[in-house]
């Protein structure tokens, strides 16, 4: 399916129509539901924090347990903490884009 040429002679991207529809739907939804409450924003910030903190703490505790079990200092703690942070921020990014 070809898009209509615009006055400049270039093809208009198919994503432009989709973005315009999405903007109209968001505006109509905002008119229908109104401005979200302050408590909703606070709740979203809390959820976002836990989405980041939980995998970070799981990585840290798993690393500390492995280090204690094998006597390796911070050999496991540091990389598992970093992996937990990466997973937490990736999950938060996905959650924010779904909202």
Secondary structure, DSSP 8 states (H G I E B T S, - for coil): ----B-TTSSB--HHHHHHHHHHHHHHHHHHHH-S--HHHHHHHHHHHHHHHHHHHHHHHHHHHHHHHHHT-TTHHHHHHHHHHHHHHHHHHHHHHHH-
